[in-house]
Amino acid sequence: MNMDLALQLMTSLLTSAVKISTPILVAVLVVGLVVSIFQVVTQIQEMSLTYLPKLSIAVVMLLLIGPWMLRQLMSFTIRLWTSIPQMF
């Protein structure tokens, strides 16, 4: 395996990881921001108030976009396996 192919595989891996994880991270970030603003406005400093909405939105997002995430992982894996003969 040459260095160019290794760099191409690593770039593809990192691009796929970012593309797959971004929707969940953005949703959790938005919910965390909304909860933080709510806490500042109401002066409620309960720690469970921050974790429960973030966890629940992460689960909901996984249920909603889980099939898309799985298709992305499958296409990356298929591309990786089909490129194995070209590595050697």
C-alpha positions as CSV (number, residue, x, y, z in Angstrom):
1,M,0.0,0.0,0.0
2,N,1.4,3.3,-1.0
3,M,1.2,6.6,1.0
4,D,-1.3,8.2,-1.4
5,L,-3.8,5.4,-1.0
6,A,-3.4,5.4,2.8
7,L,-4.1,9.2,2.9
8,Q,-7.1,8.8,0.6
9,L,-8.6,6.0,2.8
10,M,-8.0,8.1,6.0
11,T,-9.6,11.2,4.4
12,S,-12.6,9.1,3.3
13,L,-12.8,7.6,6.8
14,L,-12.8,11.0,8.5
15,T,-15.2,12.5,6.0
16,S,-17.6,9.7,6.6
17,A,-17.3,10.0,10.4
18,V,-18.0,13.7,10.3
19,K,-20.9,13.3,7.9
20,I,-22.5,10.6,10.1
21,S,-22.0,12.3,13.5
22,T,-22.9,15.8,12.6
23,P,-26.7,15.6,12.7
24,I,-26.8,14.2,16.2
25,L,-24.1,16.6,17.5
26,V,-25.9,19.6,16.1
27,A,-29.3,18.5,17.6
28,V,-27.7,17.9,21.0
29,L,-25.9,21.3,20.7
30,V,-29.1,23.1,19.9
31,V,-31.0,21.5,22.7
32,G,-28.2,22.2,25.1
33,L,-28.2,25.8,24.1
34,V,-32.0,26.1,24.6
35,V,-31.8,24.4,28.0
36,S,-29.0,26.7,29.0
37,I,-31.0,29.8,28.0
38,F,-34.0,28.4,29.9
39,Q,-31.8,27.9,33.0
40,V,-30.4,31.4,32.9
41,V,-33.9,32.9,32.4
42,T,-35.5,30.9,35.2
43,Q,-32.4,30.6,37.4
44,I,-33.0,26.9,37.8
45,Q,-29.6,25.2,38.2
46,E,-30.7,21.5,38.3
47,M,-28.1,19.3,36.8
48,S,-30.5,16.6,35.6
49,L,-32.3,19.3,33.5
50,T,-29.2,19.5,31.3
51,Y,-28.6,15.8,30.8
52,L,-32.1,14.4,30.2
53,P,-33.1,16.6,27.2
54,K,-29.7,16.0,25.6
55,L,-30.0,12.3,26.1
56,S,-33.5,12.1,24.9
57,I,-32.9,14.1,21.7
58,A,-29.8,11.9,21.0
59,V,-32.0,8.8,21.2
60,V,-34.7,10.4,19.1
61,M,-32.2,11.4,16.4
62,L,-30.7,7.9,16.4
63,L,-34.1,6.5,15.8
64,L,-35.0,9.0,13.1
65,I,-31.7,9.0,11.1
66,G,-30.3,5.6,12.2
67,P,-31.2,4.0,8.9
68,W,-29.4,6.8,6.9
69,M,-26.4,6.4,9.2
70,L,-26.3,2.7,8.6
71,R,-26.5,3.2,4.8
72,Q,-23.6,5.6,5.0
73,L,-21.5,3.1,7.0
74,M,-22.4,0.3,4.7
75,S,-21.5,2.3,1.6
76,F,-18.1,3.2,3.2
77,T,-17.5,-0.4,4.1
78,I,-18.3,-1.6,0.6
79,R,-16.0,0.9,-0.9
80,L,-13.3,-0.1,1.5
81,W,-13.7,-3.8,0.8
82,T,-13.8,-3.3,-3.0
83,S,-10.6,-1.3,-2.9
84,I,-8.6,-4.0,-1.1
85,P,-7.3,-5.6,-4.3
86,Q,-5.9,-2.3,-5.4
87,M,-3.9,-2.0,-2.2
88,F,-1.5,-4.7,-3.0
